[in-house]
Amino acid sequence: MTENNKLLRTMSEYSGSKRPVCTTRKGRYAAAIVPLDDLEAMQALEDAMDVKAARESLRDAEENGGTMDAEAFFESLDKEASDG
């Protein structure tokens, strides 16, 4: 049986399950097949964490000197390179 057939058989067997299925390679976990609902929940959580981090970064920038436009940023890099 080919690897592709094994994977398809495993997916078919567990498609209705709410449990993740882990695969191994050389005795160590290598990958997991998770229910679609779980994947969507993980992605939503990751998105929320990204939004939180972006808000914290903006708040930090506002509290500690603000931000600069791209032109000013690249000018500061050029200045640092020529001073260093």
Summary of the structure (lengths in Angstrom):
residues: 84
radius of gyration: 23.5
end to end distance: 61.8
largest distance: 64.4
contacts: 150
relative contact order: 0.07
helix: 64%
strand: 13%
